[in-house]
Amino acid sequence: MEILSALFAFLYQVGDALAFLVLSACGLAIIFGMMGVINLAHGEFIMCGAYVTVYAVRAGLPLPLAIACGTLAAGVVGILLELLVVRHLYSRPLDTIVATWGISLIATQGVLILLGSTMRGVGTPLSSFTFGAYSYSQYRLVLMAAAVIVLVALYLIFNKTRFGVHARATIQVPHMAEALGVNTRLIYCLTFGLGAALAGLTGGLYAPTMTMVPTMGASFIMEAFVTVVVGGADVFLGTAPAAMVLGVIKAAMTSWQGQLAGQISMLIAVIIVIRVLPSGISGWILRERG
Amino acid sequence: MLAKANKLLNGPQTMGKGPAFWTGFVVVVLGAVAYPAFADGWTVGNTVYFFNWIFMALGLSLIWGYGGALSFGQTAFFGLAGYGYGILTLNFGSNYGFTLLAVVIAVAVAALFAAVLGYFLFFGRISGVFLGIVTLSVTLVFERLMAQTAGPEWRVGTARLNGFNGMTGMPPLTVPWFDGDIVLFPDVQLYYVILALLVVVYLGLRILVNSRFGNVLVAIRENQERAEMLGYDVRKYQLTAFIIGSSLAGLSGVLYTSWGQYITPSSMGLTAAALPVVWVAVGGRRDLTATLVGTFAVLSVFQTLTIYGSQYALVVMGALLVVVVLFAPDGLIPGIAGLSRRLRGSR
């Protein structure tokens, strides 16, 4: 029983880390994988989703509906941003990073000016349960389930819908897709919106567990970057396995030496991985297969 | 002698050349030398504060503008060297000019760290986008690492790290002299030392980018595969540029720490890391002179904004960055230069 309890505690930690990594990275990974653009305002989309969710809950909506509002809001902001800024920079990927960083500065500081340095959040819903010697939060299990659902939903979107087929055609050979009548600009725009909406979803899901500060996005982005770098350009072959590997590393180091050790060990793991597999896990899988 | 200097300092990789530019250069330097006579101590010290940051900007210009490798994490080296200086001087004091040795050691530590990190990055053949992300992650982890060192158990020798409040109380730079040490408080003496250092670094970098090394570096930026086909080991050139640029970031960190006698973890945070990119991008990353002038200008504007509308300053910086990237991708100064040339040509 003792061992079982310890094992469950570790699995719970791994699951928690995994959910956090998958959810914080998937929006970034979709935008990067589809368009080769790294969106440095990713953390601010997460913040946007979280803030809208909290406002919606305060306005009386139930939490799931509020999270949907947050997702939608972030998605709309993402589409607007694509139309105004990102669209003009596709031929210059490095400049896109710089521009989205500028947007991130504006968003963080703008929210600080408009809404103040901190804001009352909403409490963590659901109660806790006990297994063996420790008690655990049920909401964390919801987050783990949400991570799995997001991955499955993305798989279905990209493989079973018309949008998904067009999107994949656009990544592979953009001008050929265009010649066949796909509106590639629209696809890019929608993909950016989808990535932003996923970031908003992450923000909404984690809003009840965090303190609401304008810089809250920063606590996600390092994890998101690291997962995308290790994973490479493909969401399914990259992000999910990368989150798995990093989640185990992070959980093991966190339970052994504390949270900071978990982060540092992840960073070291990333630096070693890119030395060995420069195009990430997905690049490696694709090379082995092809 | 003049012809030789001319050949070393001028070349295809720097914009300013010819008698007009160098006359202007001499006038600006003379003006800078005369400047303390017309300003009070505080303003002079404040100008030194601006100068301190320019080294980091010049380093980023070398890595990003000339080498084409965008590093977001220059503040990691800034912080590392700054904390290094603090730890060394708090432990060993400032007698016998030890502060100068501490500067050298701290910058060397930053350079060593850059060499190790750069080895993994460049020899792993990391493409442009990933390089930025990994370096940014490094500086963010450094910030978190230092921010949680509040407890008394976090000390190196006698130096407390002090968590989020940062280290304080390290001595300013001192120069050993015959009749006692000269302490360089942020005032006129320090101004002249830093000004001289800035001129030396600027001219040194000019020589570097106009040398064979600089030409190869620019060739790599323009087309990495072509440079490789021509037989250059791209990785070594990029790594060298990264180490030099990061050492300059470290130098900025040391000078900043000794200038204000404090350093905090937020100097390695997300906002701090964004600022060097703003200065370099706005001024014009592909030219040292443009970077230098642009950094100085943006810093002055930023400080004025901070005084009059403190919280809007960062919003303006962000907007400036977006606008420059969209409409003047090479930076404002080359943009203005190109525009005036076109206007003159059309007349």
Interface residues (C-beta under 8 A of the other chain):
Chain A: F32 G36 I38 V85 H88 L89 R92 P93 L94 D95 I97 V98 A99 W101 G102 I103 S104 L105 I106 T108 Q109 G110 L112 I113 T215 A218 I221 M222 F225 V226 V228 V229 L260 Q263 I264 L267 V270 I271 I272 I274 R275 V276 P278
Chain B: L70 F72 L117 F120 L121 F123 G124 R125 I126 S127 G128 V129 F130 G132 I133 V134 L136 S137 V138 L140 V141 R144 L145 Q148 G269 L270 T271 A274 V277 V278 A281 Q311 Y312 L314 V315 M317 G318 A319 L320 L321 V322 V325 L326 P329
